[in-house]
């Protein structure tokens, strides 16, 4: 199958591409390069790629593909809050436009990376895909809008699948340190403290980046009539954990570290536990394998092996800080479009 992966130079994309290639697919990337330099450890082997902003994709870019795996987006709540209008422009409008262009180009399958954060504040009951959607941030709201708008154009020749990923964790050659497990392990390695800013009580569903890639790989080849226009939570109930439990797992993985729950950011309204049984029915009981303690141990080893530093943690691997650095040096404009004649940038600066 010939597959276009948007956001292939991001945290998930850098894990997704080799998984799909190993499955025998011909993979082409599409990325503007916002996070291409956020490398940690050996650089991945790059697939053939289209260097274009998601907002500038044309039908010609999409011709000849059997499927689109759409990962490209402004990828977390702080980025969404930076400028909600840009978040909606990229995450919502450009994503729906991409789907329409893919349909026009004859692309049959469209796999969309949604999020479990669409459930917002759902309490302690396990939520299924049929639960009310209560997005609390522009990022989550943009995902809800895309699901609705892309579902509206589905037909016998264009089959979308909406994969609502739990909060990702784990090593990627293009690291993110601003997602909860990755962040807490880095904090423990660099300071000896597993520093939790909330009160530690919110529930979070977590899933390893490689498990996300595995589920996407299975969705890509699943019978279309079985998955057509369906939404699936991606993760495992084992990894429905409180932030405090995540912190405890980190302290177990990083020798000599201690948990410090400051509560300085106040209670977090985002709290939800997720039911993943539909995903297992569709894609197999073994699709998701990694546990939170295993991920903490993996990250600890990687941070030691590749030399995580405080400066890189704060600037290169934190999405909001990285984008602010790109703006400062003229690498992107006010709308986050990449500029081709930037000023030279010093590492971390």
Buried (B, 14 or more C-beta within 10 A) or exposed (E): BEBBBBBBBBBBBBBBBBBBBEBEBBBBBBBBBBBBBBBBBEEBEEBEBBEBBBBEBEBEBBEEBBBBBBBBBBBBBBBBEBBBEBBBBBBBBBBBBBBBBBBEBBBBBBBBBBBBBBBBEBEEEBBBBEBEBBBBBBBBBBBBBBBEBBBEBBEEEBBBBBBBBBBBBBBBBBBBBBBBBBBBBBBBBBBBBBBBBBBBEBBBBBBBBBBBBBBBBBBBBBEEEEBBBBBBBBBBBBBBBBBBBBBBBBBEBBEEBEBBBEEEEEEBEBBBBBBBEBBBEBBEEEBBEBBBBBBBBBBBEBBEEBEBBEEBBBBBBBBBBBBBBBBEBEBBEEEBEBEEEEEEBEEBE
